Amino acid sequence: MPAPITLSEETLGSFVLCDARLLGIAWEEAGRDVALRFMLGDGRSVTLRCCRVSSVRISLDYKPNQGGYALSWESRFERRGSRWSFLFDCPPQGSIDLECDGARLDHDAG
């Protein structure tokens, strides 16, 4: 299993989650952090752990009798001063947008 990747300017390319399916959202560390679990296009699952989050906006909307995983159209991290801004865009269901102090990408076992 690959080692976790810590977000930095140098590793930014490893944090592209295009064509990824959102499997779950969890609050961790007494609600301070957010973990987003994804299934990548090649079948591997990863967990994105965002540390010290704020300005969290989760907007996912499904029509009646519709379900399934939210599939990303675009995802990106951008530097905002000393913090990072993260967008996970999954039309037509919606998006997840947040700010954090840092992030780590863990490759799940299996």
C-alpha positions as CSV (number, residue, x, y, z in Angstrom):
1,M,0.0,0.0,0.0
2,P,1.4,3.4,-0.9
3,A,2.5,5.8,1.8
4,P,0.1,8.7,2.7
5,I,0.6,11.9,0.7
6,T,0.7,15.2,2.5
7,L,-0.7,18.2,0.6
8,S,1.9,20.7,-0.5
9,E,2.7,22.7,-3.6
10,E,4.9,19.8,-4.8
11,T,2.3,17.1,-4.3
12,L,-0.7,19.0,-5.5
13,G,-1.0,16.9,-8.7
14,S,-1.6,13.8,-6.5
15,F,-4.7,15.3,-5.1
16,V,-6.7,15.5,-8.4
17,L,-9.9,13.4,-7.9
18,C,-11.5,13.6,-11.3
19,D,-13.9,10.8,-12.1
20,A,-13.9,9.7,-8.5
21,R,-17.0,8.4,-6.7
22,L,-17.8,9.8,-3.3
23,L,-18.3,6.8,-0.9
24,G,-18.6,8.6,2.4
25,I,-18.1,11.7,4.6
26,A,-17.0,11.6,8.2
27,W,-16.2,14.1,10.9
28,E,-13.1,13.2,12.9
29,E,-11.0,14.6,15.8
30,A,-14.0,15.9,17.7
31,G,-15.4,17.5,14.6
32,R,-12.2,19.5,13.8
33,D,-11.3,17.4,10.6
34,V,-13.3,16.0,7.7
35,A,-12.6,12.7,6.0
36,L,-13.9,12.1,2.5
37,R,-13.7,8.6,1.1
38,F,-13.5,8.1,-2.7
39,M,-13.4,5.3,-5.2
40,L,-11.0,6.2,-8.0
41,G,-11.6,5.3,-11.7
42,D,-9.2,2.4,-11.5
43,G,-11.1,0.8,-8.6
44,R,-8.8,1.8,-5.7
45,S,-10.3,3.6,-2.7
46,V,-8.6,6.6,-1.0
47,T,-9.5,8.7,2.0
48,L,-8.9,12.5,1.9
49,R,-8.4,13.8,5.4
50,C,-8.8,17.6,5.6
51,C,-7.4,19.1,8.9
52,R,-8.9,22.0,10.8
53,V,-11.7,22.6,8.4
54,S,-13.9,25.7,8.2
55,S,-16.4,27.2,5.8
56,V,-17.7,23.7,5.0
57,R,-20.5,23.6,2.4
58,I,-21.9,20.2,1.5
59,S,-24.7,20.5,-1.1
60,L,-25.8,17.2,-2.6
61,D,-29.3,17.1,-4.1
62,Y,-30.9,14.0,-5.6
63,K,-34.2,13.9,-7.4
64,P,-37.0,11.5,-6.1
65,N,-36.2,7.9,-6.8
66,Q,-32.6,8.8,-7.7
67,G,-29.5,7.6,-5.8
68,G,-26.0,6.4,-6.2
69,Y,-22.5,7.7,-5.7
70,A,-21.8,11.4,-6.5
71,L,-19.3,11.3,-9.4
72,S,-16.7,14.1,-9.6
73,W,-16.5,16.3,-12.6
74,E,-13.7,18.4,-11.1
75,S,-11.8,18.6,-7.9
76,R,-9.1,21.0,-6.9
77,F,-7.1,22.5,-4.1
78,E,-6.0,26.1,-4.2
79,R,-3.8,28.0,-1.8
80,R,-5.6,30.8,0.1
81,G,-2.9,32.5,2.2
82,S,-1.8,30.0,4.8
83,R,-4.8,27.7,4.2
84,W,-6.2,25.6,1.4
85,S,-9.5,25.7,-0.4
86,F,-10.9,22.4,-1.7
87,L,-13.7,21.9,-4.2
88,F,-15.3,18.6,-5.2
89,D,-17.8,19.3,-8.0
90,C,-20.2,16.5,-8.9
91,P,-22.9,17.8,-11.2
92,P,-25.8,17.3,-11.3
93,Q,-25.8,16.3,-7.6
94,G,-23.9,19.3,-6.3
95,S,-20.6,20.0,-4.6
96,I,-18.5,19.9,-1.5
97,D,-16.5,23.0,-0.7
98,L,-14.3,23.7,2.3
99,E,-11.2,25.4,3.7
100,C,-8.6,23.6,5.7
101,D,-5.1,24.0,7.2
102,G,-3.8,20.9,5.4
103,A,-4.7,17.6,3.9
104,R,-3.5,14.0,3.6
105,L,-4.4,11.4,1.0
106,D,-4.5,7.8,2.4
107,H,-4.7,4.8,0.1
108,D,-7.1,2.4,1.7
109,A,-6.2,-1.3,2.2
110,G,-7.7,-3.8,-0.1
